[in-house]
Amino acid sequence: MVEVRTASNNGTVEIEITDTGSGIPHENLHRIFDPFFTTKISGRGTGLGLSVSYGIIKEHAGKVDVRSTPDKGTSFRLEFPAARKAVHV
């Protein structure tokens, strides 16, 4: 199961994505945003997804906090400054 929560707080926008999956082992947690880091077998992934996501978050002055418990799930909490004026597409 995946749950997404949003909130606005003191000029920031917060997004929390939580799952009830297998979690991330403690020894891998500090490496998940490293380019090309993956625990998948060869040919099953490049290990770029979280690295690219981290770059996008930082480029928008955001912060990310990750908490994980093996066999219970993982939670990614993102925080961004609220936009000061509307953006027109």
C-alpha positions as CSV (number, residue, x, y, z in Angstrom):
1,M,0.0,0.0,0.0
2,V,1.2,3.5,-0.8
3,E,-0.1,6.6,1.0
4,V,0.5,10.2,0.0
5,R,-0.1,13.2,2.3
6,T,0.3,16.9,1.7
7,A,0.4,19.9,3.9
8,S,1.2,23.6,3.9
9,N,3.1,24.9,6.9
10,N,4.8,28.3,7.5
11,G,5.6,29.1,3.9
12,T,6.5,25.5,3.0
13,V,4.7,22.7,1.1
14,E,5.2,19.2,2.5
15,I,4.7,15.9,0.7
16,E,5.0,12.6,2.4
17,I,5.0,9.3,0.5
18,T,4.8,6.2,2.7
19,D,4.7,2.5,1.7
20,T,4.3,-0.7,3.5
21,G,6.9,-2.6,1.4
22,S,10.0,-4.5,2.4
23,G,11.8,-1.3,3.5
24,I,15.5,-0.4,2.8
25,P,18.2,-2.1,4.8
26,H,20.0,0.4,7.2
27,E,23.3,-0.2,5.4
28,N,21.9,1.0,2.1
29,L,19.9,3.9,3.3
30,H,22.7,6.5,3.1
31,R,23.5,5.4,-0.5
32,I,20.0,5.4,-2.2
33,F,20.5,8.8,-3.8
34,D,24.0,8.0,-5.2
35,P,24.0,7.8,-9.0
36,F,24.0,4.2,-10.3
37,F,23.4,2.7,-6.8
38,T,21.1,-0.3,-7.1
39,T,20.5,-3.5,-5.3
40,K,18.8,-5.1,-8.4
41,I,20.5,-7.8,-10.4
42,S,22.5,-6.7,-13.5
43,G,20.2,-5.6,-16.3
44,R,17.2,-4.9,-14.1
45,G,17.8,-1.2,-13.4
46,T,20.3,1.6,-13.7
47,G,20.1,3.1,-10.2
48,L,19.4,6.6,-11.6
49,G,15.8,7.1,-10.5
50,L,16.3,8.4,-7.0
51,S,19.5,10.2,-8.0
52,V,17.6,12.2,-10.6
53,S,14.7,12.8,-8.2
54,Y,17.1,14.1,-5.6
55,G,18.6,16.5,-8.2
56,I,15.1,17.9,-9.1
57,I,14.2,18.3,-5.4
58,K,17.4,20.2,-4.7
59,E,17.1,22.4,-7.9
60,H,13.7,23.6,-6.5
61,A,15.2,24.4,-3.1
62,G,13.6,21.3,-1.5
63,K,14.7,19.0,1.2
64,V,14.2,15.3,1.5
65,D,14.2,13.0,4.6
66,V,13.9,9.2,4.3
67,R,13.0,6.8,7.0
68,S,12.8,3.1,6.6
69,T,12.2,0.0,8.7
70,P,13.0,-3.3,7.1
71,D,9.9,-5.5,6.6
72,K,7.6,-2.5,7.5
73,G,8.1,0.1,4.8
74,T,9.7,3.4,3.8
75,S,8.7,7.1,4.1
76,F,10.0,9.9,1.9
77,R,9.2,13.4,3.3
78,L,9.7,16.3,0.9
79,E,9.7,19.9,1.8
80,F,9.6,22.8,-0.7
81,P,9.3,26.6,-0.2
82,A,5.8,27.7,-1.2
83,A,5.7,29.6,-4.6
84,R,5.4,33.3,-4.0
85,K,3.5,34.0,-7.2
86,A,1.6,31.9,-9.7
87,V,3.5,30.3,-12.5
88,H,1.9,30.5,-16.0
89,V,2.4,27.6,-18.4
